[in-house]
Amino acid sequence: MTRVAVIGASGHGKKVADALRVLGHTVVGYLDTFKPAGTAVGPDAVLGSDAEIAELAERHAIEAVVVGIGDNATRVAVAARIAAAAPHVRFLDVVHPAAHVAAGTSFGGGVVVMPGAVVSVDCALGAHSLIDTGASLDHDSVLGDGASLAPGAVVGGGTTIGTCTAIGIGATVIHGRSIDEHTVVGAGAVVVRDLPSHVVAYGVPAAVARSRAEGERYL
């Protein structure tokens, strides 16, 4: 199978590496900005920084990468750096075998779908988007580039989730809603109305609590 490096050696990166092993890929190791080369991370090790991707890809015969960073804006920014520095290294889509992805689903590249997740028919998953453990995206929905559904999040059919927007743990979005880009929906919230970009919303029903700067941390 494919020789893959995981970008990011924290919790989400370890989950991605586990999914890759279950799928039969060879996990070459991690690239991480904050942990020195040689640091052990479970059964694998840090090879170096993502800034060294071109050199490390040649040295370790890396064929593909997955950006295993939980923060949406950071994940997209790092992916852009990798693509510019090593255009010959492809971004691998990772769909855990314990997930269900229906026919007609399109993938933008570097997508991760974790165990127990369900993607219904005719959905579109943007580049570097994430559907985490036990989350679901119903029919004819769009998950934008870098957007994420946290564990247990439920999104109804015909819904659009914008670029880098994050739907929190256990949150629910009813069918046909639109949530614009770079918005965060808090854990356990219930979204019954459309939400604009660059806000934080939570509660039952979800209401906008404040504005949010693009790239502001939420994890």
Buried (B, 14 or more C-beta within 10 A) or exposed (E): EBBBBBBBBBEBBBBBBBBBBEBEBBBBBBBBBEBEBEBEBEEBBBBBBBEBBBEBBEEBEBBBBBBBBBBBBBBBBBBEBBBEBBEEBBBBBBBBEEBEBBEEBEBBBBBBBBBBBBBBBBBBBBBBBBBBBBBBBBBBBBBBBBBBBBBBBBBBBBBBBBBBBBBBBBBBBBEEBBBBBBBBBBBBBBBEEEBBBBBBBBBEEBEBEEEBEEBEEBB
